[in-house]
Amino acid sequence: MREFKKEKLNVKVFEDRPQLGTAAADTFTKKVVELLETKEYVNVIFASAPSQNEFLAELNNRDVEWDRINAFHMDEYVGLDKDHPAGFGNFLKDRLFQNVSCREVHYMNGNASDIQQECKRYAGLLTEYPTDIVILGIGENTHLAFNDPHVADFNDPLIVKVVDLDHDCRIQQVNDGCFPSIDQVPTHALTITMPALFKSTFAYAIVPGTFKANAIAHTINSDISELYPSTILRRHDNATLFIDENSASKL
C-alpha cells in the first residue's frame, strides 16, 4: 500500500480489490469502536454498488457492535420494482443487513405514493440521527450518491431530493452489471444531497476498478467544483479515499 494526501484528502492505494476491501473494513471497524467509547450508538450511511462488494463481505466477518449502529443508504431508484436486485436497499440487505443485527435500518422507498413526502421523511431521520460515518462510492462521472454533475449543488438547501440521472450515470449501471441495457435503467432516483453527505464526521470513499480511473484522476487533480462532484472530498476534514492500482492508473 502507498498513500499520499491531496489538500485534506487522505488517499490510500492498494494492489487489488481484496486488499482494499480488507483495509477499508479495518478502518471502519476501528472507527466504530472508537466512537462507541463516547456515544450510545453510531449512525452510518452505506453506499450501494459493486465497488463495495469486498468491503461489505469483510464487514460480515468483523466483530462490530451492530446493535449500536443505525444504518441508512444514500440513494434509491424511483419506480423500480420493490424486489428488484438492483434496488439499493435490496443490494445492502442482501450483502449486509440481513446478516447482522443493526439497531435500526432505515430504507428509502422509491415507490412511495408521494415521493416528495418520502424525501422529507428520510431527511427527518437524517436530522434526528446525524451521520457519524458515510461510506461512499464515486461514479464514473464523479458523482457522489446520485448527485450527477448537472444536479450536484455544494450549497443545496435540501437533505434528500429527487434527481434525473444523466446518461453516463445510467451507462455505469449497465457496466456494473446491474441492468442488461440502458433502457432498463430508471431515469430518476432519490439521493442524499452533497451538503448532507459532507456533514458526516468521517467519510470513507471505496473506489476500485479500471472503469473508475478517469473519475479518480478528476477527484485528485481537477479544480474543486460541481462539474466533478467528488472533488469536494478534498475539503472534508476527515475523508479517506481507498483505491486500487486499476482506479489509480491515470494519476
Beta strands, then each sheet from edge to edge (+ up, - down):
strand 1: 2-6
strand 2: 9-14
strand 3: 42-46
strand 4: 69-73
strand 5: 75-77
strand 6: 104-106
strand 7: 133-136
strand 8: 160-164
strand 9: 188-192
strand 10: 202-207
strand 11: 239-244
sheet 1: 1+ 2- 11- 10- 7- 3- 4- 6-
sheet 2: 5+ 9- 8+
end
